[in-house]
Amino acid sequence: MRLYPPNVRSYARQLGMPAVPIGIVLATEESVLLAENGDIIFAGDAGMQRVGNGFAAAVKAFVSGTWDKRFL
């Protein structure tokens, strides 16, 4: 993964909770973060989007395109 550690720290501060990087997604190479509360978050230059709570729910929302695409 090519994630810049200070960006991950910045995302965690914005979320108000610890978050760990677990991968990258999309052609824009958004960071995929696992937040302390179990949320899966896409984070990048444009901002952050909550995809779902837990891996299964996030994958289902991503594949179906039903995740909340508003930026946090």
Buried (B, 14 or more C-beta within 10 A) or exposed (E): EEBEEEBBEEBBEBBEEBBEBBEBBEEEEBBBBBBEEEBBBBBBEEEBBBBBBEEEBBEBBBEEEEBEEEEE
